[in-house]
Amino acid sequence: MEINLVSDTVTKPNFEMLECMFNAQVGDDVYKQDPTVKELEATVAQIFGMEEGLFFPSGTMANQTAIKLHTNPGDQIIADKNSHVYLYEGGGASFNSGASFSLIDGHRGMITADQVVQSINNPEFYHSALTSLVCVENTTNKGGGACYELEDLQKIKAVCVANNLKFHLDGARIWNALMEKKQNPKAFGQLFDTISVCLSKGLGAPIGSVLLGDKATIHRALRIRKILGGGMRQVGYLAAAGLYALENNISKLPEDHRRAKEIAQVLRKTHWVEHIAPVETNIIVFTIKPQYNEKLIVEKFKLKNISISTMGQGKLRIVTHLDYREVMHGYVLEILGKLEV
Ligand SMILES: *Cc1c(COP(=O)(O)O)cnc(C)c1O
């Protein structure tokens, strides 16, 4: 039994999901003739109470499209220093949009309205880059699955409105936040100009993201997606997996969160772990004591058929997901408790 806890992207479609894909009604989505893609886009838009959605092959392309929508070359984006849009999208903001970042030293990947205020360049001071966009991530990836309180996002929104800034949510794992905090997705829809959501993380679809916004914004996004090479043909086969995931897998996320918290409890009792970041959702980030070697620990886990990842500087990461089932969980807790490092 191979247990992969490296990421929640490692899941594979189950039989029922494959059956939905097999039976999907499709058409050429570049001509907007794929009924399953349209249904997925409308379904996600409706969940968040936003006007329209647009299907993307990846979260990266959806975020990059949002950045392109909201900036002109030379503009500056405000984001956390650990944000995915800054660290893990290949420098796409500069490649695609000619935009730079003003980075915030946030808390577990989350930023505050005060920090945003501090980061805005005076638009009259033409020596500086023009600040035009604020990006937040919820849950945070490198921040260890932390989630925002709605009020904190509302405060950032007020700053954006007062300073004429656009507000984008990288909601790759928004589903985890919604379930954990019992928040209403429509409250998020009211706050943001655009939201990107992933179907291929906690929800277990093989591929796919949706970008949400108002009608005019999504109309512009259609052209940008085409330019980036994201116009796809009979892609309803993949959208069908997304629809299945929305219907069946959102409700399973609390199980991932429970298992992550149980793993953290066992880690807390080991002699080789120094610190565990608070576990809010499905990501566990922990630091080992300096006398231990993180690569060696990963190898020890591997010998027990458990894959986890290193984040450097003595930090390790475990991510629970849909394909991590209760039998595996029992085994992992047992191994964790008695691993000789
Ligand atoms: C995974 C992820 C994305 C997008 O990832 P893709 O692999 O391009 O689908 C964007 N933001 C965050 C926070 C993520 O974790």
The ligand as an ORCA input file, in Angstrom:
! r2SCAN-3c Opt
* xyz 0 1
  C      -2.369     24.671     -6.557
  C      -2.546     26.111     -6.391
  C      -2.810     26.962     -7.473
  C      -2.913     26.522     -8.920
  O      -2.315     25.378     -9.224
  P      -2.338     24.607    -10.601
  O      -1.408     23.503    -10.303
  O      -1.859     25.526    -11.646
  O      -3.734     24.150    -10.863
  C      -2.997     28.294     -7.221
  N      -2.939     28.767     -5.980
  C      -2.718     27.994     -4.904
  C      -2.721     28.591     -3.551
  C      -2.505     26.638     -5.067
  O      -2.267     25.882     -3.996
*
